[in-house]
Amino acid sequence: SAGSAAGIDLCLHLAREDFGSEAANVVARRLVVSPHRDGGQAQQVLRPVARSRESQRLGQLFDYLHQHLAASHTVASLAQRAGMGPRTFLRRFEEATGKTPARWLLDERLLRARQHLTESTMSIDQIAERCGFASAGTLRHHFRQHFALSPLQYRKQFATSPIAKSSRQRTIDGHSKRVARRVDDEERVSGSDL
């Protein structure tokens, strides 16, 4: 069991490389594991496997949640969707994920935001809305807390798709042009004073 998490991580990485992040996320959801674990993340303690019917209910719930991350969710509504009482649901959810539903949702929303940052040209406001954050400020706060970078810093450092890279380059080029215009303006002003 010591190397199984690393093996799963490798398989998900290969699936992501060969078939894209969406396919890897589907596999991760089916396995009820995080689609991508950073190298510094601590290994999770193994928990008892839920009974098959409960496992199937939770699997369907995870599929639903991934499709509706931006929606507002309560323990009562999630428990009802899973066909369980709220206390049983909380216990089973934590057994399956090692997290509370609120923590799991936050982590999944941050993973989705990270995916949008690296693979799209959406603004931070658009990403916040699509991922279920109350505002861009809330996304920035949680993102910085979780990844130790602002969303824009993360995009600049890790953009992988040609679209996101070109967006990053346009920002850099636009900044360079603004700096060049400012220098030209300053030279003109300095030259007229002579």
N, C-alpha and C positions, 0 to 999 in steps of 0.2 A: 504494500500500500504506500510505501514511502515514495516511490517513483511514479505512482499512478497519476497524481496531479500534474506532474511535469509532462507525462506522456499525453494527457488530455490537452494541456496547454500547447504542446507541439502539434497535435492533430488539428486543433482549432486554428493555429497559426498557418498550417499548410492549407487548410480549407479556405482561410481568408485570402491567402496568396493566390490560390488556384481558381477559386470560385467567387471571391468577393466577400465583403464583410457581412452582407445580408445573409448569405448562405451559411457562413460561420455562426452568425447569431441564431439562426434557426436550429442548428445542431446544438449549440450551447443551451438554448431554451429546452430542448428535448432532454438534455442531460441534466438540466437544472443546475448549471454552473455559470459562472461569470464568463461572458464572451472573451474578455481579455483581462488578464491579471498582470499588473505591473510587477517587475522583478522584485521590488521592495515589499510587496504585499505578503503579510504573514500567511502561512498555511492555515486553513480552517480545520478545526477539530471535526472528525467524522461524527456524524449524528446518526441515530437509528433511522433506517429507511421507513418511510410511511407505508401503511398497508396499501395494497395495489389500487383499491377503489379510491382511497383518499389521494394517492399519488396521481391518479388519472385526473381527479377533480382539480388538484393543484396545477397539474400540467396545463389543463385547459384554461385555468385562471391566469397562469403566466403568459400564455398565448394572448389572451384577452388584454392583459395589462400592457404587453409590448405593443399591441396595436392601438391602445388608448392611453399612452403615457401622459399626454397633455391634459387628460380629464382629471377632475377632482375625485378622489377616492376616500371612502371612510372604511373603518374596520367593519362596521355593520353591513355596508353594501358589498364589500368583498366577501365577507362570511356568507352572506345570502347567496351571492353568485357561486360560491364553492359548495353550497348546500350544507353548511355547518353553522353551529352557534358561534357567536363572537369569541368566547373563551377557547373553545376547541379549535377554532380557526387560528387564533393567535398562537396557540401551542403548536399546532401542526405546521404552520407557516415558519415559525422559528426553528422547528426541528428540520425542516427541509432546506432552509436557506442560511440559518445561523444569524438571521437579522430580523428586526421588527419590520412589519410592512412599510412603515414610514421610511425607515433607513434603506430598505431595499428599493423603494420607489425613487428616493433621492439618488442612490448610486446608479440606478438604471437611467434616470434622466440625465445624469452627468455623463454617462457613457454615450448616450445618444447625442448629447450636445458636442461631445468630443468628436464623434463621427461626423457630424455636420460641419464642424470647424475644419476638419482635414479634407473633407470630400465635397464641399459645396462653397458657394460664394454668398450664402445667406448672411445677413447682418446679425449682430448679437441680439438685437430686439426680436428678429424673426426666429432665431434659434431658441431664445427663451420662451417665446409663445408656443412653438412647435413641441418643445420638450416639457411643458407644464410648469414652468417657473412663473411666479407672479409678475416679475419684471426682469429687465436686463440686469438691473442692479443685484437682484437676488441671485441670478445665475452667476454673475461675476463673483459675488461673495462666496458662494458654495464652491465654485470652480477653483478659485484661488486657494481656498481652504483644503480642497481635496487633492489638487494637482500641483500646488505651490507655484502656479503661473496664472496670469490673467488669460481669459479666452483669446485675446488678440496675440499675446505672446506665444500661446500654444499653437495658434494657427500659423504664425510666422515660422515657428520652429519645426512643426510636424506636418504641414500640408503635404499630402501625397498625390492627390489627383491633379492632372494638368489644369483643370478648371480652377481649383483652389490655389494652385501655384501661380497661375496667370493673374488671379485676383490679388494675390500677395505681391506679384511683380508690378501690377498696375498701381497698387498703393505705394510701393517703393518708388516707382517712376514718378508718380504724381507728387510725392514728397520731394524728390530730387528736383522736379521742375519748379515747385514752389520755392525751394531754397535758391535755385538759380535765378528766378525772377527777383527774389528779395535781394540777392547780391547785386544784380544789375541795377535795381532801383537805388540801392545804397550808393553804388558807384556813380550813378547819374546825379544824385543829390550832392555827393562829395565833389564831383567835377564842376557843378554849377556854382559852388561856393568859392572856387579858386579864382 
